[in-house]
Amino acid sequence: MIWKSSFWLFLGILAFGLSFPAFAVQSEVARCEALMADEDDLRRGAPPFGPQQITDPEFLKEAVHVCEQALSNDPDNPKLLFQVGLALTAREIVNGEEITGRNYMTRAAEAGYVTAQVYLAKLHAAGVFGEADTEKALYWYERAAKNGDQESQANYGYWIVSGQGMPKNPEKGIAYLEDLADQGNMYAHTGLGSLFYLGGPVPKDRDRAMHHLEIAAAHEQPKAMLLLGMHLYEVHLDEIWAGYEKSENIMRALGLLEKAAERGEGLAGVVLGQFYDVQAEMRETKHDAEAAAEMRALQLHWLCKSGAAGREFIEHEYPEAKEDPCK
């Protein structure tokens, strides 16, 4: 790859006059950064890894090796500790092994590395390290929120509303989230939109939901794009069955869902898969085999991007497939 050659040449120019060992250390750090730069890490220095890479065993094997080498030369570097921990945790999840990566993440988090604090909160909340531990999740969310992480601030407000790890207080939580939203926190807009759209801890309020989701979706918040896209898809479903699948409303819904799916929202891929399933059936009814095959290809494309839920749909649609249709 030409860009890789240029990258190494650039590093060589920067290292002119340095000893070879110093250059080697810098190269290892740069390689680790190139492999394990997280999208939400404000201190990342390279394009982020993609959702497909973080589940690829070979990619993770290389990432662990490279980042461990970099860390061996700077064992207390919080960023490298986080990157080693992230790579190890991902590899161990993929391989079904005991999770040891959290030890590195915890060291990075204790040293004040905000992205590590956020990850620990999410992983404890999801039960990745065993049973879900809301107390530890809340601890790390609070630490990250106090360090200015906007997503953690919004998650903390959401937990006040729903009563996770603390007494349930919807009124206080909504007020907290609205204050964050007024300050421009897009995660808070997404959280408020989600709460008012789905209901539960607070009554459903479609107008307030759409207000917040429109703002967050305009800033390409994945969850907001998912919910707004699903809303538009549901409201205008009759246009699809009437053959107006290219109407302005449906095209906007599909655009939002595609962006959400590309950003890792698996449910968006499932909805897109269902849409193209309907399109394929409509064309099969008209005996348009070529157009139906095109729709089936799009259906498979989006389902393959949607994780476990999409895989279940694929297994139902392709029960006799001898090979993985997503390969």
VOBA-1610 file (N, C-alpha, C; in pm, whole numbers, padded with zeros to 5 digits, always signed):
BEGIN
Met+00084-00119+00000Met+00000+00000+00000Met+00088+00125+00000Ile+00057+00220-00089Ile+00139+00340-00100Ile+00135+00422+00027Trp+00013+00433+00087Trp+00003+00520+00205Trp+00085+00467+00320Lys+00098+00333+00331Lys+00179+00276+00439Lys+00326+00310+00418Ser+00372+00300+00292Ser+00511+00335+00264Ser+00539+00480+00299Ser+00448+00567+00262Ser+00465+00709+00292Ser+00464+00733+00442Phe+00380+00658+00512Phe+00371+00674+00657Phe+00502+00641+00723Trp+00561+00527+00684Trp+00688+00487+00745Trp+00800+00585+00706Leu+00797+00636+00582Leu+00896+00735+00540Leu+00884+00861+00626Phe+00760+00900+00652Phe+00736+01018+00735Phe+00793+00997+00875Leu+00768+00878+00931Leu+00823+00849+01064Leu+00976+00851+01061Gly+01032+00802+00951Gly+01178+00801+00940Gly+01235+00941+00937Ile+01165+01032+00869Ile+01211+01171+00865Ile+01205+01233+01003Leu+01095+01205+01076Leu+01081+01258+01212Leu+01191+01205+01303Ala+01232+01081+01278Ala+01329+01016+01367Ala+01473+01046+01330Phe+01497+01127+01226Phe+01633+01155+01183Phe+01715+01211+01299Gly+01829+01152+01320Gly+01915+01198+01429Gly+01893+01120+01557Leu+01782+01039+01564Leu+01760+00957+01682Leu+01831+00824+01668Ser+01853+00758+01780Ser+01913+00625+01774Ser+01810+00527+01721Phe+01853+00412+01671Phe+01762+00312+01617Phe+01663+00261+01722Pro+01705+00231+01846Pro+01609+00184+01945Pro+01497+00284+01969Ala+01528+00413+01973Ala+01424+00514+01994Ala+01325+00513+01879Phe+01376+00499+01756Phe+01290+00493+01638Phe+01200+00369+01644Ala+01258+00257+01689Ala+01182+00132+01697Ala+01067+00145+01796Val+01093+00210+01911Val+00990+00230+02012Val+00876+00314+01954Gln+00913+00425+01886Gln+00812+00511+01826Gln+00731+00436+01722Ser+00798+00348+01646Ser+00729+00271+01543Ser+00626+00178+01605Glu+00661+00113+01716Glu+00569+00021+01783Glu+00448+00096+01836Val+00470+00213+01894Val+00360+00294+01945Val+00268+00335+01831Ala+00326+00377+01719Ala+00247+00419+01604Ala+00168+00302+01546Arg+00229+00183+01542Arg+00159+00065+01490Arg+00043+00027+01581Cys+00065+00034+01711Cys-00043+00005+01807Cys-00156+00105+01788Glu-00122+00231+01774Glu-00223+00336+01754Glu-00301+00312+01625Ala-00230+00272+01520Ala-00295+00249+01391Ala-00394+00133+01398Leu-00365+00036+01486Leu-00452-00081+01497Leu-00568-00060+01595Met-00540+00005+01709Met-00638+00008+01817Met-00687+00148+01854Ala-00686+00240+01759Ala-00743+00373+01784Ala-00895+00359+01793Asp-00951+00394+01908Asp-01095+00380+01930Asp-01169+00506+01884Glu-01284+00486+01822Glu-01360+00597+01765Glu-01393+00705+01868Asp-01423+00664+01991Asp-01465+00759+02094Asp-01350+00814+02177Asp-01228+00775+02144Asp-01113+00822+02220Asp-01068+00958+02166Leu-01090+01063+02244Leu-01055+01197+02197Leu-00904+01215+02182Arg-00827+01122+02239Arg-00681+01134+02231Arg-00621+01040+02126Arg-00707+00982+02043Arg-00654+00892+01939Arg-00580+00973+01833Gly-00478+00910+01773Gly-00398+00978+01673Gly-00400+00909+01538Ala-00504+00827+01513Ala-00515+00755+01386Ala-00663+00730+01359Pro-00699+00695+01234Pro-00839+00660+01205Pro-00881+00541+01292Pro-01008+00540+01337Pro-01052+00432+01427Pro-01067+00298+01356Phe-01053+00191+01434Phe-01077+00057+01379Phe-01227+00042+01351Gly-01260-00053+01264Gly-01399-00074+01228Gly-01463-00187+01307Pro-01598-00195+01305Pro-01669-00299+01381Pro-01636-00440+01335Gln-01600-00457+01208Gln-01564-00590+01160Gln-01427-00632+01213Gln-01334-00536+01223Gln-01200-00569+01269Gln-01198-00615+01413Ile-01279-00554+01497Ile-01274-00583+01640Ile-01327-00723+01673Thr-01381-00793+01573Thr-01423-00931+01592Thr-01341-01029+01508Asp-01237-00980+01442Asp-01153-01063+01356Asp-01037-01120+01438Pro-01031-01252+01459Pro-00927-01311+01543Pro-00785-01278+01499Glu-00758-01278+01368Glu-00623-01249+01319Glu-00585-01103+01344Phe-00679-01014+01321Phe-00656-00872+01349Phe-00625-00852+01497Leu-00702-00915+01583Leu-00684-00898+01728Leu-00554-00961+01776Lys-00515-01073+01715Lys-00389-01138+01751Lys-00272-01043+01723Glu-00274-00981+01606Glu-00168-00886+01571Glu-00172-00764+01662Ala-00293-00714+01691Ala-00307-00595+01774Ala-00252-00619+01914Val-00282-00734+01972Val-00232-00767+02106Val-00080-00772+02105His-00022-00839+02004His+00123-00854+01995His+00192-00718+01982Val+00142-00636+01890Val+00205-00505+01863Val+00192-00413+01984Cys+00073-00408+02044Cys+00051-00316+02156Cys+00125-00362+02282Glu+00137-00493+02302Glu+00216-00542+02416Glu+00364-00505+02399Gln+00413-00513+02276Gln+00552-00471+02250Gln+00570-00323+02284Ala+00476-00240+02240Ala+00485-00097+02267Ala+00479-00070+02418Leu+00391-00142+02487Leu+00374-00122+02630Leu+00498-00165+02709Ser+00569-00266+02660Ser+00687-00315+02731Ser+00795-00207+02743Asn+00794-00112+02651Asn+00892-00002+02654Asn+00843+00119+02733Asp+00713+00119+02769Asp+00656+00231+02844Asp+00542+00176+02929Pro+00573+00095+03031Pro+00473+00014+03101Pro+00367+00090+03179Asp+00385+00218+03203Asp+00286+00295+03279Asp+00209+00394+03192Asn+00224+00382+03061Asn+00155+00474+02969Asn+00005+00441+02968Pro-00082+00531+03017Pro-00226+00500+03027Pro-00291+00465+02893Lys-00252+00537+02788Lys-00312+00511+02657Lys-00276+00372+02608Leu-00149+00332+02622Leu-00108+00198+02579Leu-00172+00091+02667Leu-00184+00118+02796Leu-00252+00024+02886Leu-00396+00001+02838Phe-00464+00109+02801Phe-00601+00097+02753Phe-00605+00017+02623Gln-00513+00048+02530Gln-00516-00019+02400Gln-00484-00168+02412Val-00389-00203+02498Val-00361-00345+02523Val-00483-00411+02587Gly-00543-00344+02684Gly-00661-00399+02751Gly-00777-00419+02656Leu-00799-00323+02568Leu-00908-00333+02471Leu-00884-00448+02374Ala-00762-00457+02322Ala-00730-00565+02227Ala-00742-00702+02293Leu-00688-00714+02416Leu-00695-00841+02488Leu-00840-00880+02518Thr-00918-00784+02568Thr-01057-00812+02602Thr-01135-00858+02480Ala-01118-00788+02369Ala-01188-00826+02245Ala-01146-00965+02199Arg-01015-00993+02203Arg-00968-01125+02160Arg-01021-01235+02251Glu-01022-01210+02381Glu-01068-01310+02477Glu-01218-01336+02465Ile-01294-01231+02433Ile-01438-01250+02409Ile-01460-01335+02285Val-01389-01302+02176Val-01402-01376+02051Val-01364-01523+02070Asn-01259-01548+02148Asn-01209-01685+02168Asn-01276-01758+02284Gly-01366-01688+02355Gly-01433-01750+02468Gly-01340-01778+02585Glu-01241-01691+02605Glu-01142-01711+02711Glu-01175-01625+02833Glu-01106-01653+02944Glu-01120-01570+03062Glu-01072-01428+03031Ile-01147-01329+03077Ile-01116-01189+03045Ile-01006-01137+03138Thr-00888-01117+03082Thr-00777-01059+03159Thr-00748-00916+03116Gly-00805-00876+03003Gly-00779-00741+02952Gly-00825-00631+03045Arg-00924-00661+03130Arg-00974-00557+03220Arg-00867-00511+03319Asn-00768-00596+03348Asn-00662-00555+03441Asn-00585-00436+03384Tyr-00557-00442+03254Tyr-00487-00330+03188Tyr-00579-00208+03181Met-00707-00231+03146Met-00802-00120+03138Met-00818-00051+03273Thr-00822-00132+03379Thr-00839-00075+03513Thr-00719+00011+03551Arg-00600-00033+03516Arg-00480+00048+03544Arg-00487+00180+03469Ala-00531+00174+03343Ala-00544+00297+03264Ala-00652+00388+03324Ala-00763+00329+03366Ala-00873+00407+03423Ala-00832+00471+03555Glu-00762+00396+03638Glu-00716+00450+03767Glu-00617+00565+03745Ala-00546+00562+03632Ala-00452+00669+03600Ala-00522+00789+03538Gly-00655+00780+03525Gly-00732+00894+03476Gly-00761+00894+03328Tyr-00737+00781+03258Tyr-00763+00776+03114Tyr-00914+00759+03093Val-00979+00864+03046Val-01125+00870+03045Val-01187+00760+02959Thr-01130+00733+02842Thr-01188+00630+02755Thr-01188+00494+02822Ala-01085+00465+02901Ala-01081+00339+02975Ala-01191+00337+03081Gln-01215+00450+03145Gln-01322+00459+03244Gln-01458+00432+03181Val-01480+00488+03063Val-01606+00468+02992Val-01624+00321+02955Tyr-01517+00260+02901Tyr-01525+00119+02863Tyr-01554+00029+02982Leu-01487+00053+03094Leu-01510-00028+03213Leu-01655-00015+03259Ala-01709+00106+03254Ala-01849+00125+03293Ala-01942+00043+03204Lys-01921+00051+03074Lys-02007-00022+02979Lys-01993-00173+02995Leu-01869-00220+03011Leu-01845-00364+03019Leu-01900-00422+03150His-01886-00348+03259His-01945-00394+03385His-02098-00394+03376Ala-02155-00291+03313Ala-02300-00283+03300Ala-02355-00397+03214Ala-02278-00436+03112Ala-02322-00542+03020Ala-02292-00683+03073Gly-02218-00693+03182Gly-02187-00824+03238Gly-02080-00899+03162Val-01993-00827+03093Val-01888-00892+03015Val-01789-00964+03106Phe-01769-00913+03226Phe-01672-00973+03318Phe-01737-01077+03411Gly-01859-01115+03382Gly-01934-01207+03466Gly-02077-01156+03473Glu-02134-01151+03594Glu-02267-01092+03608Glu-02258-00940+03598Ala-02367-00879+03548Ala-02371-00733+03540Ala-02350-00673+03679Asp-02263-00573+03686Asp-02229-00510+03814Asp-02260-00361+03803Thr-02383-00323+03840Thr-02424-00183+03826Thr-02346-00091+03919Glu-02304-00143+04034Glu-02229-00060+04128Glu-02096-00016+04069Lys-02023-00111+04009Lys-01895-00077+03947Lys-01916+00008+03822Ala-02021-00024+03746Ala-02050+00055+03626Ala-02078+00200+03664Leu-02158+00219+03767Leu-02191+00354+03812Leu-02066+00427+03860Tyr-01979+00355+03932Tyr-01855+00415+03982Tyr-01773+00473+03867Trp-01757+00393+03760Trp-01674+00438+03648Trp-01745+00544+03565Tyr-01878+00536+03553Tyr-01951+00641+03483Tyr-01934+00775+03556Glu-01941+00771+03689Glu-01924+00894+03767Glu-01784+00950+03750Arg-01683+00861+03751Arg-01545+00907+03734Arg-01529+00973+03597Ala-01580+00908+03493Ala-01567+00962+03358Ala-01647+01091+03342Ala-01766+01095+03402Ala-01849+01216+03393Ala-01780+01335+03458Lys-01717+01311+03573Lys-01646+01419+03642Lys-01525+01466+03562Asn-01473+01377+03477Asn-01360+01414+03391Asn-01406+01477+03260Gly-01537+01502+03249Gly-01588+01576+03133Gly-01633+01492+03016Asp-01641+01358+03031Asp-01686+01274+02919Asp-01836+01291+02900Gln-01877+01341+02784Gln-02017+01374+02761Gln-02107+01251+02758Glu-02058+01142+02700Glu-02140+01021+02696Glu-02167+00968+02837Ser-02064+00970+02922Ser-02081+00922+03059Ser-02175+01013+03137Gln-02167+01143+03113Gln-02259+01235+03179Gln-02404+01201+03143Ala-02428+01174+03014Ala-02563+01140+02970Ala-02606+01004+03025Asn-02515+00907+03026Asn-02548+00775+03081Asn-02583+00785+03229Tyr-02509+00869+03300Tyr-02535+00888+03442Tyr-02677+00943+03461Gly-02716+01040+03379Gly-02851+01094+03386Gly-02956+00989+03354Tyr-02926+00906+03255Tyr-03020+00799+03217Tyr-03039+00702+03333Trp-02930+00675+03405Trp-02939+00583+03518Trp-03019+00644+03633Ile-03013+00774+03650Ile-03096+00841+03751Ile-03244+00821+03716Val-03275+00838+03587Val-03414+00821+03541Val-03463+00679+03566Ser-03381+00580+03528Ser-03424+00440+03533Ser-03397+00371+03666Gly-03318+00436+03752Gly-03292+00379+03884Gly-03191+00266+03885Gln-03095+00269+03794Gln-02991+00167+03791Gln-02877+00208+03885Gly-02855+00129+03989Gly-02746+00156+04081Gly-02775+00267+04179Met-02899+00319+04177Met-02935+00431+04265Met-03087+00438+04271Pro-03145+00512+04367Pro-03291+00527+04371Pro-03344+00589+04241Lys-03454+00536+04193Lys-03515+00585+04068Lys-03575+00723+04090Asn-03537+00819+04002Asn-03588+00955+04015Asn-03601+01017+03875Pro-03707+00979+03800Pro-03723+01027+03662Pro-03721+01179+03649Glu-03788+01249+03740Glu-03794+01395+03731Glu-03655+01457+03741Lys-03576+01411+03838Lys-03440+01463+03855Lys-03353+01426+03735Gly-03366+01302+03686Gly-03284+01257+03574Gly-03313+01332+03446Ile-03443+01356+03418Ile-03482+01432+03298Ile-03429+01574+03306Ala-03440+01635+03422Ala-03390+01772+03440Ala-03239+01777+03418Tyr-03169+01676+03468Tyr-03023+01667+03451Tyr-02988+01653+03303Leu-03060+01565+03232Leu-03034+01544+03090Leu-03068+01668+03007Glu-03177+01735+03042Glu-03215+01855+02968Glu-03113+01966+02986Asp-03055+01974+03106Asp-02950+02073+03130Asp-02828+02042+03043Leu-02793+01914+03035Leu-02681+01873+02948Leu-02711+01904+02802Ala-02834+01874+02760Ala-02874+01899+02621Ala-02865+02048+02588Asp-02907+02132+02682Asp-02899+02277+02660Asp-02755+02323+02643Gln-02661+02246+02698Gln-02518+02278+02685Gln-02457+02219+02558Gly-02542+02151+02477Gly-02494+02096+02351Gly-02448+01953+02357Asn-02484+01879+02463Asn-02445+01739+02475Asn-02537+01653+02389Met-02484+01600+02278Met-02567+01523+02185Met-02607+01386+02241Tyr-02526+01333+02331Tyr-02564+01208+02396Tyr-02688+01230+02483Ala-02698+01347+02545Ala-02815+01379+02626Ala-02938+01395+02537His-02923+01459+02422His-03035+01469+02327His-03081+01329+02286Thr-02984+01240+02258Thr-03019+01103+02220Thr-03092+01032+02332Gly-03040+01046+02455Gly-03103+00982+02570Gly-03245+01030+02593Leu-03265+01161+02584Leu-03399+01217+02601Leu-03492+01170+02490Gly-03441+01170+02367Gly-03522+01122+02255Gly-03563+00977+02273Ser-03469+00895+02319Ser-03496+00754+02342Ser-03600+00734+02453Leu-03584+00806+02563Leu-03677+00794+02675Leu-03819+00833+02636Phe-03833+00947+02566Phe-03966+00993+02529Phe-04025+00911+02414Tyr-03940+00850+02333Tyr-03990+00769+02221Tyr-04036+00631+02268Leu-03954+00568+02353Leu-03983+00431+02396Leu-04070+00426+02522Gly-04066+00532+02603Gly-04142+00531+02727Gly-04080+00438+02829Gly-04156+00405+02932Gly-04105+00318+03038Gly-04090+00397+03166Pro-03968+00445+03193Pro-03949+00526+03314Pro-04027+00657+03310Val-04051+00708+03189Val-04130+00831+03172Val-04237+00804+03066Pro-04348+00878+03069Pro-04452+00859+02967Pro-04400+00891+02827Lys-04451+00821+02728Lys-04414+00850+02590Lys-04460+00991+02552Asp-04375+01060+02478Asp-04408+01195+02431Asp-04343+01208+02294Arg-04419+01179+02190Arg-04363+01171+02055Arg-04305+01305+02010Asp-04371+01416+02042Asp-04321+01546+01999Asp-04185+01578+02063Arg-04174+01555+02194Arg-04047+01581+02261Arg-03940+01484+02211Ala-03980+01361+02185Ala-03885+01262+02133Ala-03829+01306+01999Met-03917+01348+01908Met-03872+01388+01775Met-03784+01513+01781His-03815+01604+01872His-03733+01725+01887His-03588+01687+01918His-03570+01601+02017His-03435+01565+02057His-03367+01473+01956Leu-03442+01381+01897Leu-03382+01289+01800Leu-03338+01362+01674Glu-03417+01458+01630Glu-03379+01535+01510Glu-03247+01609+01534Ile-03231+01668+01652Ile-03108+01742+01682Ile-02989+01646+01685Ala-03005+01533+01756Ala-02895+01438+01769Ala-02862+01371+01636Ala-02965+01339+01557Ala-02942+01275+01427Ala-02869+01369+01332Ala-02898+01500+01342Ala-02829+01598+01259Ala-02679+01600+01290His-02644+01558+01412His-02503+01547+01451His-02454+01403+01441Glu-02532+01320+01368Glu-02496+01181+01335Glu-02469+01095+01458Gln-02552+01112+01560Gln-02550+01020+01673Gln-02617+00889+01630Pro-02545+00775+01633Pro-02598+00650+01577Pro-02733+00608+01633Lys-02748+00611+01766Lys-02875+00567+01826Lys-02989+00658+01784Ala-02964+00788+01774Ala-03068+00882+01732Ala-03107+00856+01587Met-03008+00830+01501Met-03039+00800+01360Met-03119+00671+01350Leu-03088+00572+01434Leu-03163+00447+01436Leu-03309+00471+01473Leu-03333+00539+01584Leu-03470+00560+01632Leu-03550+00649+01538Leu-03487+00755+01486Leu-03558+00842+01393Leu-03588+00769+01263Gly-03492+00691+01214Gly-03513+00612+01093Gly-03624+00511+01111Met-03626+00442+01227Met-03731+00344+01255Met-03868+00412+01263His-03872+00530+01324His-03998+00605+01334His-04051+00639+01195Leu-03967+00696+01110Leu-04010+00732+00975Leu-04052+00609+00895Tyr-03979+00500+00912Tyr-04009+00374+00842Tyr-04147+00323+00885Glu-04172+00325+01017Glu-04299+00274+01070Glu-04417+00361+01028Val-04399+00493+01038Val-04509+00585+01007Val-04547+00579+00859His-04447+00556+00773His-04473+00559+00629His-04466+00419+00566Leu-04492+00317+00647Leu-04485+00179+00598Leu-04585+00154+00485Asp-04700+00222+00492Asp-04801+00203+00388Asp-04749+00245+00251Glu-04656+00341+00246Glu-04599+00385+00119Glu-04517+00273+00053Ile-04453+00192+00138Ile-04374+00080+00085Ile-04467-00021+00019Trp-04574-00059+00090Trp-04667-00159+00037Trp-04743-00107-00084Ala-04754+00026-00093Ala-04823+00084-00209Ala-04728+00101-00328Gly-04602+00062-00310Gly-04506+00070-00419Gly-04432+00201-00428Tyr-04445+00284-00324Tyr-04376+00413-00323Tyr-04250+00406-00238Glu-04171+00301-00260Glu-04053+00281-00176Glu-03945+00386-00197Lys-03960+00468-00301Lys-03862+00573-00326Lys-03918+00712-00290Ser-04021+00713-00208Ser-04076+00841-00164Ser-03973+00912-00077Glu-03991+01043-00062Glu-03896+01122+00017Glu-03885+01071+00159Asn-03999+01034+00219Asn-04000+00986+00356Asn-03922+00855+00372Ile-03948+00761+00280Ile-03881+00631+00288Ile-03732+00645+00260Met-03697+00728+00163Met-03555+00746+00131Met-03481+00808+00248Arg-03546+00900+00320Arg-03480+00958+00438Arg-03466+00852+00547Ala-03569+00772+00566Ala-03562+00665+00667Ala-03448+00569+00636Leu-03437+00528+00510Leu-03331+00435+00471Leu-03193+00496+00488Gly-03181+00625+00455Gly-03052+00693+00471Gly-03007+00697+00615Leu-03100+00726+00705Leu-03068+00729+00848Leu-03031+00590+00899Leu-03108+00490+00858Leu-03081+00352+00901Leu-02948+00302+00848Glu-02914+00337+00725Glu-02785+00296+00668Glu-02669+00356+00746Lys-02680+00485+00779Lys-02574+00550+00857Lys-02562+00487+00995Ala-02677+00457+01057Ala-02675+00395+01189Ala-02612+00257+01183Ala-02646+00180+01080Ala-02589+00045+01065Ala-02439+00051+01044Glu-02394+00147+00965Glu-02250+00162+00941Glu-02176+00201+01068Arg-02246+00264+01163Arg-02186+00304+01289Arg-02206+00200+01399Gly-02250+00080+01361Gly-02256-00030+01457Gly-02390-00057+01522Glu-02497+00011+01479Glu-02630-00016+01535Glu-02691-00135+01461Gly-02677-00254+01522Gly-02718-00377+01455Gly-02865-00382+01417Leu-02952-00326+01501Leu-03095-00329+01471Leu-03127-00255+01341Ala-03049-00152+01310Ala-03070-00079+01184Ala-03049-00172+01065Gly-02947-00257+01073Gly-02921-00353+00966Gly-03034-00453+00950Val-03095-00493+01062Val-03207-00587+01057Val-03327-00523+00988Val-03357-00398+01023Val-03470-00327+00960Val-03446-00312+00810Leu-03323-00277+00773Leu-03290-00265+00631Leu-03304-00401+00561Gly-03260-00506+00628Gly-03275-00640+00572Gly-03420-00675+00547Gln-03506-00640+00641Gln-03649-00666+00625Gln-03709-00584+00511Phe-03662-00460+00499Phe-03711-00375+00389Phe-03678-00439+00254Tyr-03553-00481+00237Tyr-03514-00538+00108Tyr-03573-00677+00088Asp-03610-00744+00195Asp-03682-00872+00183Asp-03819-00847+00120Val-03886-00743+00169Val-04017-00706+00111Val-04001-00667-00035Gln-03897-00587-00064Gln-03874-00545-00203Gln-03848-00664-00294Ala-03773-00761-00245Ala-03744-00880-00325Ala-03872-00958-00353Glu-03956-00975-00251Glu-04081-01049-00268Glu-04173-00980-00368Met-04178-00847-00363Met-04263-00772-00457Met-04215-00792-00600Arg-04084-00797-00620Arg-04030-00817-00755Arg-04043-00962-00801Glu-04036-01054-00706Glu-04057-01195-00741Glu-04202-01218-00785Thr-04294-01147-00721Thr-04435-01157-00760Thr-04456-01109-00903Lys-04375-01009-00942Lys-04384-00955-01079Lys-04296-01033-01176His-04233-01142-01127His-04146-01227-01208His-04026-01152-01266Asp-03979-01056-01190Asp-03859-00980-01229Asp-03740-01039-01152Ala-03683-01145-01204Ala-03579-01221-01133Ala-03454-01138-01110Glu-03415-01058-01207Glu-03292-00979-01195Glu-03305-00875-01083Ala-03416-00804-01082Ala-03438-00703-00978Ala-03453-00768-00841Ala-03517-00884-00836Ala-03534-00955-00709Ala-03398-00999-00654Ala-03310-01047-00742Ala-03176-01090-00699Ala-03097-00971-00644Glu-03115-00855-00705Glu-03047-00734-00657Glu-03094-00698-00516Met-03226-00710-00492Met-03281-00680-00360Met-03232-00783-00257Arg-03222-00910-00297Arg-03173-01014-00206Arg-03027-00987-00167Ala-02949-00939-00262Ala-02809-00907-00233Ala-02799-00794-00132Leu-02885-00692-00146Leu-02887-00581-00050Leu-02937-00628+00087Gln-03036-00717+00085Gln-03085-00773+00211Gln-02972-00843+00286Leu-02898-00928+00215Leu-02790-01002+00277Leu-02679-00909+00326His-02650-00806+00247His-02545-00710+00283His-02573-00648+00419Trp-02696-00601+00440Trp-02728-00531+00564Trp-02745-00627+00681Leu-02798-00745+00655Leu-02810-00843+00763Leu-02673-00888+00813Cys-02578-00899+00722Cys-02443-00940+00761Cys-02375-00835+00848Lys-02421-00712+00838Lys-02363-00604+00918Lys-02429-00590+01055Ser-02533-00669+01080Ser-02618-00642+01197Ser-02594-00734+01315Gly-02487-00813+01313Gly-02452-00893+01429Gly-02541-01014+01449Ala-02562-01052+01576Ala-02632-01176+01609Ala-02775-01178+01557Ala-02846-01065+01569Ala-02985-01060+01524Ala-02994-01086+01374Gly-02901-01028+01299Gly-02899-01049+01154Gly-02865-01193+01119Arg-02773-01253+01196Arg-02734-01392+01172Arg-02854-01485+01189Glu-02937-01459+01290Glu-03056-01542+01312Glu-03150-01532+01193Phe-03166-01411+01142Phe-03252-01390+01026Phe-03196-01463+00904Ile-03064-01457+00887Ile-02998-01524+00775Ile-03016-01674+00784Glu-02998-01731+00903Glu-03014-01876+00921Glu-03156-01920+00888His-03253-01831+00918His-03392-01862+00884His-03415-01855+00734Glu-03352-01757+00669Glu-03373-01736+00525Glu-03292-01833+00440Tyr-03175-01875+00491Tyr-03086-01963+00414Tyr-03053-02089+00495Pro-03155-02170+00530Pro-03132-02286+00618Pro-03043-02394+00556Glu-03037-02400+00423Glu-02961-02507+00357Glu-02824-02461+00310Ala-02785-02341+00346Ala-02656-02287+00303Ala-02542-02367+00365Lys-02450-02417+00284Lys-02337-02496+00334Lys-02224-02406+00382Glu-02213-02288+00325Glu-02110-02193+00365Glu-02177-02067+00424Asp-02099-01993+00499Asp-02147-01869+00559Asp-02180-01770+00448Pro-02308-01732+00431Pro-02344-01638+00323Pro-02276-01502+00335Cys-02226-01469+00456Cys-02165-01338+00477Cys-02019-01333+00432Lys-01960-01448+00400Lys-01819-01449+00358Lys-01808-01416+00211
//
